[in-house]
Amino acid sequence: MENFTLVFVDDNVELGTMMEMQLSSTFNVVSFSEPQKALNYIEENRDDIKILLTDFLMPEMNGVDLIRAVKRVNPHMLTVILTGYMNDFNELDNLGLCNMVLDKSMLSDPEAFIEKLVSL
């Protein structure tokens, strides 16, 4: 399987490190704790990135706003929100804004989590 680049954004630095380790066998993972830095990276590498995986609730910019900005840069990039607040997102993927919304509880089963991302 070809390794694709996945950008992971979460203000929790430790989670970013964990995600890099868990996903590195399947994806080339680049993680950021600041959404604006992630957006800058995506703007510079827009054609090399397949998936944006972002937390929803972050202090600088929330995940939905980040996805909106990314879609202006690359409307074809696959986007996934990872959140602990699934009840707030029941209709979000129906808006066409993101490809998938996943609950952070999925992180307890890395294989199932990776399968979800690969299925995009």
N, C-alpha and C positions, 0 to 999 in steps of 0.2 A: 504494500500500500504506500502510495506517495504521501510524504509528510507535507501538510499544508500549514500555513502560518495562522495561528489563532492569537488574537490579542485579548488578554484578560484584564479587566479593570475592576478593582475593589479597593476601598480606602483601608482595608485591613491588610497590611503588608505581609503578615504571617500567612494569611489565606492565599495571597499571590504566590508566595514561595511554595506552599503545599500544592497549588494547582500546577505550577511549573513541573514539579516532580511527578504528579499523578498523570499529567497529560503528555509529557515529553516523549513517551514511546509512540504516540499516535500523531501528535502535532508539534510543529515548531512553535513554542509558546513564548510570547513576549508579554510580561505583566507590568502593569502600572498601578500605582496607588492614587494617582491624580488624573482625573478625566481629561483635563486640558493637555497634559503631556501625552496621553494616549491619542488624543485627537491630532496633535501635531505629528506624531509618529505615523498615524494612519494617512494623513495628508501627504506625507513624504513617501509612503510605501503603498499607496492605495491599490496598486495592481498585484501586490505580492501577498495580500491578506485575504483569507477566505472567510474567517469567522471573527466576529466581535462578540465576546462573552462578557457581560457587564453586570455588576451589582446594580440594584435600583437606587437604594438610599445611600447617597454620599454627600458630604458637606459642600463641595465646590460646585457640582453639577450632578443632577440625578441621571440615572441610566436612560430614561426616555429622552431627555434633552441631548444626551450624548449620541444616542442612536439617530435622532433627527439630524444632528450635525454631520454624522458619518454618512448618512444616506444622501446628503447634499454633495459629499465628496465622491462617494461610490454607491450609487443606488442599488447595485447588485450584490453588495456584501451581505452575507448571512449574519443575522443579529439575534442574540439570545440574551434575555434578562434572567439573571439568577437572583432569587429573592427569598427572604423569609416571610414575606407578606403576600402569599399567593391569593388570598381573598380579594386583594386590591386589583388583581390583574386578570380576572375571569374573561374580560372582553378585549384585553389589549391585543392579543394576537389576531383578533378579528378586524382590527383597524388597519392591518397591512403594514404596521410599523416594524414589527419584529417577527422572526420566523418561529420563535419558540419562547415560552416562559417556563422556567424550571424552578422548583422549590429547592432551597439550599439543603433540605434533608436528603436530597439525592446524593450529596457528597459523601454520605456514609457508605455508598455502594459505588466505588469508582468504576467498576466494569460497566454497570448499567448506565452510569453518567456518560461515559465515553461512547457507549453504543447510541445513546440519544444524540450526541453531537455528530457522530459519524453518519447518522441517518438523515441529516439535513440535506 
